[in-house]
Amino acid sequence: MAINGDRRRRGWRRWTAAALATAVAAAGAVLAAGTAAAPAAAQPGPLNVDSFYQAPDGFEAAAPGEILKTREVQLAVLTVLPVRVRAWQLLYRTTDLFDQPTVAATTVAVPMGADTSRSRPLVSHHFFYDSTAPHCAPSYVLQQGAGLQALEGIHSTVEYLELAASISQGYAVNVPDYEGMNGNLAVAKEPGYMILDSIRAAQNFEPLGLDTASPVAMWGYSGGGMATGWAVEMQPTYAPELNIKGAAMGAPVSDVQSLLHVNGSMFASLIGIGISSLRNAYPEFAATTERYLTPEGRAIMDRTEGQCLVRNVITLMFTDYQRLLTIPIQEYLALPEIRAVFDATVLGKNPPTVPVMVYQGIFDEAVPYTTNDKLVGEWCAGGSSVLYKRDHLSEHLTLTTLGMGDAFNWVKSRLTPGAPDPVGCQTENHLSLFLDINDILTMTEINLNATFGALGWPIGPQER
């Protein structure tokens, strides 16, 4: 699936515009950092180095969501600039894609001035870290002092804006490593288990002042949107007791195979990331893929497994994956071991019982809007309540920030005490989600709170 010169030039223009938008967002996120917080007590390390992430003996007997280890940490932008919040990491028992006990970590935080004797909502933020590499996980990238290796996950800086938004409202926040210890990005069920158990762990963690009745909202974009999708689909049977008020999902990858359309484009890395993740997670998928990879293909898959999203995007841009296989792509996809995995990773089979907002760019060059048209249709046919917003100007990278104000307004509406649950489905077509005055005001508020943090004020209300 080669692309011609005109497509390349259009792609580069869009890439440049998106990069500028992302840079602006990252600059705003940097403003969310204060300068007077103390460094973390211990030098952080990635998941495969730091003993905190090692499962204790006998953890299998713990209940899903039970906390196994805790430690207080200092969050920072770009691992250097401290964010003025109180934060901890929790290691908890959860369930893997084969329904076996495992562990995962999450990062939780409240405003520096929070009075945790008061009740408050929890917002679970699901980063689009999109990598199997252990140094790309949010719990490592978010820590002050993680160093140059953690900076490879620099794209997560954009999502500091979302954290600043939630904390400025006085909410508690939860940022799970929903890919687990093995970096399982594009797998079925497991991200949902790990997110739901991270919420259980946060509610069980006494310093946050939460309980099982605390209202919860979930929010994720792209790969984080996919993980959110698994959480809302698994919740009715796996964690029905959670008081989840709603879930916002931006451009979720609802069908992993749909990413094949980016072959040969500037988003071609998504294919390599997806296949490397599935190869890492499913033994039969891995064995079959190994048989049909060329030596170059095997080397690229191995390299992809060890890199974070940004480096993979840069090094795999315009890759034609056909040349990495010894058989045609369509024949590869038809192999039973491959077909079974791709079929299992499609969202839409279990309609959520919590209200959902999905927002999607029509010009998204990574996640085809048609896949989420289909997802929303299936959920609605199953009785879910879905607000579907289609943005007719944005693409994948720009919607990350341009849709943030609108998504957060929806999150706040779901967490407003006494707010009625929406019923039924609604599809809205917008020229741009950033053109609404309320959304512009919300983004202004987010950035003002970030600026106050840079000037020395802790983010969020002072309750004590």
N, C-alpha and C positions, 0 to 999 in steps of 0.2 A: 504494500500500500504506500507507494512513493508519493510525495507531494511535490507540486510544481513550484516554480519560482514565485508566482503571484501569491500562492498560499504562504510561502515562507516569509515574504515581505509583510503580508497582513499579520501573520503570527508574531513577527518581531515588533510591529507597531503596537499590537495589543499587549504583547509581553512588556514593552517599555512602559505603556500606560499603567498596566497592572503593577509593575515594579515600583513606579512612582507612588501609586496609591498605598502600596504596602509599606514603602519607606516612610510616608507620612504617618501611617498608623504606628509604625515602630518608633518614630520620633515622639509621638504622643505617649506611647507606652513608657518610654524612658523618663518622661516627665512624672510618671507615677511613682518614681523612686525617691525616697528621702535620702539624707546623707548622714544621719546621726545614729542609725541603729547599730547595735553591736554585731560583730560577725558570729556565725554559728560556732558552737562549741567544738564540733568535730569536723575534720576535713572530709567533705563528701566524696563519694566514689560512685561509679556506675554500677548497674545491677549485678554484673558478673565479678565485681571486685569487693564491694562493700558488704561486710558481714551482716549488716542490718537486714538485708534482703534474704538471708538464708533461713529456710523454714526450720523451726525448732522441732526436736524429736517429739513424735506423738501428736503433731498438729492435726492429723486426719480426724481425730476424735472431737475436735472443736466444731461448733455449729457454724454454718455459713454466715460470714460477717463478723465472727468473733475476733476481737483484737488479740494479736499474738505478741507484738512489740510496738513501742511508741518512742518517739524522740522529738524534742523541740528543734526547729530549724529556722534559719533566717532566709527568707525569700529575697530574690534580687533580679533586677533586669540586667541581661547580658552577663550574669553571674557576678557582677561587680557592684552595681548600684542598689543598695538595700531598700526594700519596700517596707513601709512602716505599718506592719500588721503583726499579729501573733499567729504563728504557724507551727504545725506539727506534721510529722509523717507517721502513718499507721501501717503496720504489716498485718494483714488479716487473712483468715481462711476463706477460700472461695472454691469455685468449681471450674474445671477446664472443659474444652470442647468435646472430650470423651466422657463427660459427666463424672470425672474422678476428682478427689480433693486436691487442691493446690493452694498456693499463696499468691498474693499480689499486694502492691503498696499503693497508698493514696496520700495526697498532700491536702491538709485541711487548714483553714484559717478563719479568723474573725477580726473585726476592726480592733486596733490597739486599745481603743477606749470602750470596748464592749463590756457591758454588765451581763455576764452570762447567767445571772439568776433570772434574767428576763428571757422569755421565749422569743425565737426568731426563725424565719424560714432558712432553708438550706438550698443553695443553687449548686448543682453538680455540673461542672464544666468539663467538656470532653475535647481535648486538644487534637488537632490534626497532625500528630507527630509522624504517622505514616512511615514507619521504619522497623525492621527487625533488630537493629543494632542496639545493644544495651545502654549506650551512652546517649541515646536520643529520647529516653523516657522522661516525661514531665517531672517526676520526683527528683531526677538528677539535674536536669536543665534549669529548674526553678531555684536551685540552691545557690546562695552566695558562696563564692570560693571554689566552684566546681571547675573553673579554669577553661583553658583553650578547647579541650575535648568537648565540653558541654556547649561551647559556642557554635558547634556544628548544628545544633538544634535551634539556631537563631530565629527561625520562622515562628517559633512559639512566642517570641516577643510580641507579635501582633495580638495574641490572645491575652496578654497582660491587660489590655484595654477592657476586655470582658470581665476580668477579675476585679479591676478597679471599679467598674460599673456596679457589680454586685456588692462589693464591700462598702462602697459609698452609700448604699441604701441600708447598711447595717446588717446585711445578710451574712450568714456563714457560707463558706465556699468549700467545695470538694473537687479535687482534680485527680481522678484515679489514673493509674497506669493500666488502662483497660486492655492492653495487649499482653499483660502478664510478664513473666520472667523470660519468656522465649520470643517476645516480639511478634505475636500472632495477630497480624493486622486484619486480614481479609477473611477470617474464618467465621464459621457459623456458631451461634449461641454464646461462645465464650465471652466476647465483649459485654454482652448483656448480663451474664452472671457476675462478671467482675465489677461492673458499674453498680448493679443492685446491691451487691455485698459491700461495696465501698460506702454506699449510703447507709447501710445497716451499721457499719463500723463507725462512721461519723456520728450517727445518732447514739451509739453506745459510748462515745468518748466524752467523758464528763466535763472536761474543760470547755467544750463548745456550748454547753448548756442546752443541748437538744434532747428530744425523746422520740419515741416511735410515733407520736402524734404530730410532730413538727411538719409543717407543709414543705414540700420539696418540688423544685422545678429542675429540669435537665436541659442542657443546651450544648449543641455540638455542630461543627461545620465540616463538610467534606468527609474525610475519614472519621472525624469525630461525629458527624451526622450519621454515618453508617453505624457506628457503635451505639449511638443514641437510639437508632432504629431497632437494633437488637435488644436494647434494654426495655423499650416499650412493648416489644413483642413477647419477651420472656416474662415480664412483670406479673401478668395475671396468674400464672401458674407457679412461678418461682418465688416471688416476693409480694403476694397480694396484700400483705399488711401495711406496706409502705403508703404513706399519704402523699402520693405524687399528684400534683395539681396540673401539670402540663409539661410538655417537652417541645422545644424549638429545635428544628433540624434544618440546617442550611446545606443545599446541594448534596444530599446524602448519596453515597455510592450504594444504590439499592440493588444493583446487579453487577457483580465484579466483571463478568465477561463483556459487559458493554464498554469497558475501558479499551477493548481491542481497537476501537475506531480511531484511537490516537496514535496508532502505529505509524512511525515515520514523521510524527509532528513534534512540536516543542514540548508536548506533554507525554512523550513516549516513555518516559521513566516510570509512569504509573503502571505500565504493563510489567516491567521488570520487578517493580516493588511488589505487585500483586502476586506474581508467580513465585518470587523468592519467598514471600510469606507463606503461601500455600505449600510450597516445597519444604519449608521448614516445619510445617505443622502436621501434614498428612503423609504418613510413611508410604502408602501406595501411590499417591500423587507424585511423591519425590522419586520413587523407584522408576515409575513410568517415564517421568520427565527426563531423568538421567539417561535413559536409553536413547532418547531422540534429540538430545542437545549436542551441538557441535562442540569441539574443544573451546572455541571462542565463546559460545553460549554458556558453557559451564563456568568459564572464568568470569564472565559478566555477572552471572547469577551469584557466584561466590562474593564478588566485590560489592554487589548491590546489598547483600545481607549485612555488610559491615559499615554502611554509610547512612547518614541521616538524609532527610528529604531534599534539602537544598543541593547538596553535592550530587545526589542521584539525578536531580532535574538537570543540572548543568552537564554532567558527564554522559548522560544517556539521551540528551536532546537529539531528535531526528533519527534515532535508531530504528532500523527496520528489523523486527524480530524474526521475520521469515528466514533471514540468513543465519539465525542462531539455531535453527531446527533442521534436522535431516529429512523431514517430511513436511508437506504443506500444512499450514496452520489449521485449516478446517479438518484435516485428517487427525491432527493432534487433539483438537477439541472433541472429536467424536470417539476417542478412545474411552472405554467404560470407566477406567479409574479417574480420568480427567473430567469426564462428563458428570460423574456422580458428585464430585467436589464442587464444581461450578454450580450445579443445580441446588446443592445444599446451602450455598451462600447467598441465595436470592431472597431478599426481604419481601414481605407481603403475604406470607402464608398464615400468620397469626395476627389478626387485627387488634390493635391496642384498645384498652378500655379507658385510658387517660386521654384528655384532649391533646391534640398535636397541632403544631404549626410547622408547615414545610415552606421554605422559600427557595426559589430556584431562578437562575438567570437563563433566559432563552438563548443567549449567545454563549452559553457555557461550552468551552472547547474541550473540557475534561469529562464532565458528567452530563450526558445527553438529557435534556429536559424531558424527552419522551419516556425515559425509564422512570422518572418520578411522577409523570402523568399516570403511568401504569400503576405505580405503587399506591398513589393516592386513591385511584379508582378501586383497587382491590381492598384497601382499608375501608373505604366508604361503603363498598358493597357488603362488607362484613359488619357494618354497624358502628364503625369508629367515628369520632368527631374530629374533623380535620379542617383547618384553615390553610388553604394552599395559595401562596402569593407568587406570581410569576413576574419577574422583572425583565422588561423588554430592552434594557440598555446594557445591563451588566453581563460580565462573563465570570469565569470561575474565581479568578484572583481578586477582581474588584469588588464582587459581592461580599467577600469576607468582611470588609469594613463598611461598604456602602449600605449593606443590609443590617448592620449591627444595631443601630438605633431602633429600627422597627422591631427587630427580634426582641430586644431588651424591653421595649414597651409592652410587648405581648407577655413576656416573662413576668414583668411587674404586675400586669393585670391579673394573671393567674394566681399570684401570691397575695393579692389584696384581700384582707379578711372579709369574709362574707360574699366574695365574688361568685356569681352563679356559674355552674359548669355549662360551657357551650354545648349545643345539641346539633347534630347533623353536620353536613359538609358544605364548604363554600370555597369557590375558586375566584380569586381576584387577579386581574391583569393590570400591572402598573407600568408606566413609562420607566420610572425608577423608584425604588423604595426610599431613596434619599431625598426625594422632592417634597415629601410631606413635612409640614412645618413642625409637627410634634416630634418627628424623627430627627430633624435637624437640631431642635432644642435639646433632645436627649443626648445626641452626640456632643453638643456644646457642653452640656452638664458633665458628661463623662470626662472630657478633656480639662474642664475647669477643676474638677476634683483631682485629676492627675497633676495639674499644675500646683495646686495647694500642697499636695504631697511633696513636690519638688522643693517648695519653699519652706518645708520643715514641719508642716502639719500632718499628723497621721490621717490616713484615708478613712472615711466613715464617721458616723456620729460618736460624740463623746458622751457616753452613758453613765460614767462614774467619775 
